[in-house]
Each structure stands twice: as structure tokens, then as C-alpha cells.
Amino acid sequence: MGERKTREGVVVSDKMTKTRVVLIERVYRHPRYERVVRRARRFKAHDETNASKTGDRVLIEETRPISKDKRWRIREILARVS
């Protein structure tokens, strides 16, 4: 079996119980126009202990479906906001 996918992002919402909305931004160079392009995507991630807060940098990993929208789980908090 392979490793689970992991992504690094910032918590943008902690209003739900045991759920966090994590914003993941990817930056890449456009293949034709060579401009730097920023694309952002929001994922709902499971946080069993409600440990993370808005602004925290977190590592999320892919998991089985937990609810209709949740397919990710917060593995660890990389940096806390003061």
C-alpha cells in the first residue's frame, strides 16, 4: 500500500465542532505565458480534539470519508498563531 496524500495549509475557519476548513494554496508557473499563477482550494478536515484554531499552519492527510464533505484529517499542527 502507498503512503497517504498529505498537504500543508492554513486553517481559515474553526466554527464547526471537530471540523476545520483548511486553505491550501499552490503556486505554479503558467506553461505558455510563464506568469506565476496562484490557485487556492479549501478542504474540510477532521480535528478530533478541536486543537487547531484559525490562522494555524497544519498538515492534513487523506482518509476515508468521515462525512459528506470531509475526506481529510489534521495530522499535526506545524505552527500556531499567537
Z-matrix of the N, CA and C atoms (Angstrom, degrees):
N
C 1 1.447
C 2 1.520 1 109.78
N 3 1.323 2 116.81 1 144.40
C 4 1.456 3 120.38 2 -179.49
C 5 1.518 4 112.45 3 -85.37
N 6 1.301 5 114.88 4 173.57
C 7 1.461 6 121.03 5 177.32
C 8 1.524 7 109.82 6 -73.17
N 9 1.325 8 116.25 7 151.34
C 10 1.455 9 120.74 8 175.93
C 11 1.521 10 109.43 9 -75.07
N 12 1.337 11 116.30 10 148.01
C 13 1.456 12 120.50 11 177.76
C 14 1.517 13 109.47 12 -67.27
N 15 1.319 14 116.49 13 140.20
C 16 1.458 15 121.38 14 175.07
C 17 1.520 16 108.65 15 -127.91
N 18 1.317 17 115.57 16 147.98
C 19 1.458 18 122.21 17 177.63
C 20 1.525 19 108.28 18 -138.48
N 21 1.322 20 115.39 19 153.37
C 22 1.456 21 121.29 20 178.50
C 23 1.517 22 107.93 21 -112.85
N 24 1.335 23 116.69 22 134.21
C 25 1.455 24 119.71 23 -177.97
C 26 1.517 25 112.06 24 -157.64
N 27 1.334 26 115.17 25 -174.61
C 28 1.457 27 122.56 26 -177.59
C 29 1.525 28 108.74 27 -117.39
N 30 1.327 29 116.36 28 134.95
C 31 1.463 30 121.04 29 177.28
C 32 1.527 31 108.24 30 -72.56
N 33 1.347 32 116.63 31 123.06
C 34 1.464 33 120.56 32 -179.32
C 35 1.523 34 111.86 33 -108.66
N 36 1.343 35 118.22 34 -13.58
C 37 1.462 36 120.89 35 177.65
C 38 1.521 37 109.94 36 -149.75
N 39 1.350 38 114.98 37 134.59
C 40 1.467 39 119.83 38 175.87
C 41 1.528 40 110.14 39 -129.79
N 42 1.327 41 116.33 40 31.16
C 43 1.460 42 120.91 41 -174.95
C 44 1.527 43 113.11 42 -79.77
N 45 1.337 44 117.37 43 -18.54
C 46 1.461 45 120.69 44 -179.82
C 47 1.525 46 110.27 45 -94.60
N 48 1.309 47 116.04 46 152.53
C 49 1.456 48 120.79 47 178.21
C 50 1.525 49 109.32 48 -78.12
N 51 1.328 50 116.72 49 128.28
C 52 1.466 51 124.61 50 178.90
C 53 1.532 52 114.02 51 60.85
N 54 1.324 53 117.52 52 16.30
C 55 1.463 54 121.45 53 178.39
C 56 1.521 55 109.03 54 -134.68
N 57 1.314 56 115.98 55 137.55
C 58 1.457 57 121.58 56 176.23
C 59 1.524 58 108.27 57 -126.62
N 60 1.330 59 116.62 58 145.47
C 61 1.461 60 121.30 59 173.43
C 62 1.519 61 106.54 60 -98.54
N 63 1.331 62 115.78 61 121.41
C 64 1.467 63 121.73 62 -175.42
C 65 1.524 64 108.96 63 -112.98
N 66 1.325 65 116.28 64 126.82
C 67 1.461 66 122.41 65 178.59
C 68 1.519 67 108.85 66 -94.31
N 69 1.328 68 115.29 67 123.68
C 70 1.464 69 120.65 68 178.35
C 71 1.516 70 107.64 69 -116.13
N 72 1.320 71 114.86 70 121.31
C 73 1.457 72 120.41 71 -177.81
C 74 1.520 73 109.37 72 -109.92
N 75 1.323 74 116.28 73 131.50
C 76 1.462 75 119.43 74 175.60
C 77 1.514 76 109.01 75 -117.63
N 78 1.309 77 115.64 76 140.44
C 79 1.455 78 122.76 77 -177.93
C 80 1.520 79 107.42 78 -119.26
N 81 1.327 80 115.70 79 127.17
C 82 1.462 81 119.18 80 179.30
C 83 1.521 82 109.78 81 -146.08
N 84 1.317 83 116.19 82 164.04
C 85 1.452 84 121.52 83 179.11
C 86 1.529 85 109.23 84 -94.35
N 87 1.320 86 115.96 85 132.25
C 88 1.462 87 120.39 86 -179.20
C 89 1.524 88 109.82 87 -63.89
N 90 1.343 89 117.10 88 133.26
C 91 1.465 90 119.44 89 -174.47
C 92 1.542 91 114.37 90 -61.53
N 93 1.317 92 117.37 91 -36.19
C 94 1.465 93 119.36 92 -178.21
C 95 1.526 94 112.16 93 -94.83
N 96 1.327 95 116.96 94 -47.95
C 97 1.462 96 120.42 95 -170.51
C 98 1.520 97 113.71 96 -92.23
N 99 1.327 98 117.78 97 -5.41
C 100 1.458 99 122.87 98 174.58
C 101 1.529 100 113.67 99 60.60
N 102 1.336 101 117.29 100 15.91
C 103 1.468 102 120.15 101 177.01
C 104 1.524 103 108.87 102 -84.98
N 105 1.313 104 116.59 103 153.17
C 106 1.458 105 120.67 104 175.71
C 107 1.528 106 107.98 105 -80.93
N 108 1.324 107 116.38 106 124.83
C 109 1.459 108 122.42 107 -177.09
C 110 1.521 109 108.94 108 -114.67
N 111 1.325 110 116.33 109 135.02
C 112 1.466 111 121.87 110 176.91
C 113 1.522 112 108.34 111 -110.24
N 114 1.318 113 116.03 112 128.68
C 115 1.463 114 121.65 113 176.30
C 116 1.516 115 107.75 114 -126.35
N 117 1.322 116 116.52 115 136.04
C 118 1.462 117 120.73 116 -179.08
C 119 1.520 118 109.77 117 -122.40
N 120 1.320 119 116.20 118 146.93
C 121 1.454 120 122.22 119 178.29
C 122 1.517 121 108.21 120 -140.85
N 123 1.320 122 116.45 121 141.58
C 124 1.459 123 121.66 122 -178.44
C 125 1.521 124 109.52 123 -108.37
N 126 1.314 125 115.99 124 130.83
C 127 1.460 126 122.13 125 178.04
C 128 1.517 127 109.36 126 -119.62
N 129 1.331 128 116.65 127 143.39
C 130 1.460 129 120.71 128 171.07
C 131 1.520 130 107.00 129 -89.79
N 132 1.329 131 116.08 130 127.97
C 133 1.460 132 121.46 131 -177.11
C 134 1.520 133 110.07 132 -124.95
N 135 1.329 134 115.44 133 144.67
C 136 1.458 135 121.90 134 -178.55
C 137 1.527 136 110.19 135 -82.82
N 138 1.336 137 115.92 136 131.65
C 139 1.465 138 122.32 137 177.90
C 140 1.526 139 107.13 138 -131.14
N 141 1.313 140 115.94 139 94.05
C 142 1.471 141 122.27 140 -171.52
C 143 1.523 142 113.12 141 -58.39
N 144 1.323 143 118.16 142 -38.42
C 145 1.466 144 121.42 143 -174.27
C 146 1.525 145 113.57 144 -99.18
N 147 1.311 146 118.54 145 3.45
C 148 1.473 147 123.25 146 -176.85
C 149 1.531 148 111.13 147 55.20
N 150 1.318 149 117.39 148 37.22
C 151 1.465 150 121.94 149 -174.34
C 152 1.533 151 113.03 150 -78.89
N 153 1.327 152 117.55 151 -33.68
C 154 1.462 153 119.77 152 -175.60
C 155 1.524 154 110.91 153 -85.53
N 156 1.326 155 114.83 154 150.32
C 157 1.461 156 122.25 155 179.50
C 158 1.519 157 109.30 156 -126.11
N 159 1.321 158 116.69 157 168.32
C 160 1.458 159 122.06 158 179.36
C 161 1.528 160 110.58 159 -57.66
N 162 1.326 161 115.93 160 131.49
C 163 1.464 162 121.36 161 179.62
C 164 1.516 163 114.07 162 98.61
N 165 1.333 164 117.76 163 -14.35
C 166 1.466 165 120.68 164 179.57
C 167 1.524 166 110.88 165 -70.95
N 168 1.331 167 115.82 166 143.91
C 169 1.468 168 121.15 167 174.11
C 170 1.525 169 106.77 168 -92.35
N 171 1.336 170 116.88 169 125.44
C 172 1.466 171 121.05 170 -173.65
C 173 1.518 172 111.66 171 -130.07
N 174 1.325 173 115.13 172 159.20
C 175 1.452 174 123.05 173 173.37
C 176 1.525 175 106.68 174 -108.92
N 177 1.349 176 116.55 175 122.67
C 178 1.458 177 119.65 176 179.47
C 179 1.519 178 109.19 177 -113.06
N 180 1.345 179 115.71 178 151.19
C 181 1.458 180 120.11 179 178.59
C 182 1.512 181 109.81 180 -128.23
N 183 1.312 182 114.77 181 150.42
C 184 1.446 183 122.19 182 179.55
C 185 1.525 184 109.56 183 -68.57
N 186 1.333 185 116.36 184 143.39
C 187 1.458 186 120.51 185 179.83
C 188 1.527 187 109.30 186 -147.54
N 189 1.320 188 116.15 187 179.24
C 190 1.464 189 119.82 188 176.81
C 191 1.522 190 109.03 189 -65.26
N 192 1.326 191 119.06 190 160.01
C 193 1.462 192 120.15 191 178.01
C 194 1.533 193 111.40 192 -61.47
N 195 1.321 194 116.06 193 125.42
C 196 1.459 195 121.93 194 179.74
C 197 1.526 196 110.02 195 -97.32
N 198 1.331 197 116.44 196 -34.74
C 199 1.461 198 121.75 197 175.74
C 200 1.526 199 107.30 198 -150.61
N 201 1.316 200 116.08 199 -166.85
C 202 1.469 201 119.96 200 -178.06
C 203 1.534 202 112.25 201 -57.83
N 204 1.319 203 116.68 202 -41.61
C 205 1.468 204 120.95 203 -175.06
C 206 1.525 205 114.50 204 -109.12
N 207 1.325 206 117.93 205 -16.55
C 208 1.470 207 120.34 206 -173.84
C 209 1.520 208 111.98 207 -90.83
N 210 1.343 209 115.67 208 118.09
C 211 1.459 210 122.39 209 174.92
C 212 1.519 211 110.97 210 -131.17
N 213 1.321 212 117.02 211 12.62
C 214 1.459 213 122.80 212 -178.21
C 215 1.526 214 109.27 213 -130.61
N 216 1.321 215 116.31 214 154.95
C 217 1.464 216 123.17 215 179.54
C 218 1.524 217 107.72 216 -133.24
N 219 1.324 218 116.72 217 141.16
C 220 1.468 219 120.24 218 177.82
C 221 1.519 220 108.35 219 -76.69
N 222 1.331 221 116.10 220 118.19
C 223 1.467 222 120.59 221 -179.32
C 224 1.521 223 110.79 222 -83.57
N 225 1.351 224 116.42 223 -47.45
C 226 1.464 225 119.26 224 178.49
C 227 1.511 226 111.15 225 -155.91
N 228 1.328 227 115.01 226 157.87
C 229 1.461 228 121.75 227 176.21
C 230 1.522 229 106.76 228 -96.01
N 231 1.320 230 116.47 229 118.30
C 232 1.464 231 121.73 230 -176.24
C 233 1.522 232 112.26 231 -83.10
N 234 1.345 233 116.53 232 -42.60
C 235 1.463 234 120.29 233 -179.57
C 236 1.521 235 108.62 234 -146.84
N 237 1.323 236 115.02 235 133.15
C 238 1.463 237 120.15 236 179.46
C 239 1.530 238 109.70 237 -95.60
N 240 1.320 239 115.27 238 148.04
C 241 1.457 240 120.19 239 175.12
C 242 1.528 241 107.12 240 -84.62
N 243 1.333 242 117.14 241 142.38
C 244 1.467 243 119.83 242 -177.09
C 245 1.509 244 112.53 243 -76.06
